[in-house]
């Protein structure tokens, strides 16, 4: 499967899964994903229809997990945050400008 870069910025929520769910619902409602010609009834339909190419959006990420896996988002470890950003709490701009992620 090829990769399609995309990124989103959402307001902080302590519950990462809730933040992901809200973002996915927003992207779905706007139809802001690949293959959005026919209006699906739910998020699962465009994900299923897109097959291996994916929707090229956050709809392809189903949940937050402790470690990276297919269709999962996982937090960086503190060591990874330090390596990529040189700071324990990177700013949005630092994340947006990081080409290594």
Secondary structure as UniProt FT lines:
FT   HELIX           16..30
FT   TURN            34..35
FT   HELIX           43..50
FT   HELIX           51..53
FT   HELIX           58..60
FT   STRAND          63..65
FT   TURN            70..71
FT   STRAND          72..74
FT   HELIX           78..85
FT   HELIX           92..96
//
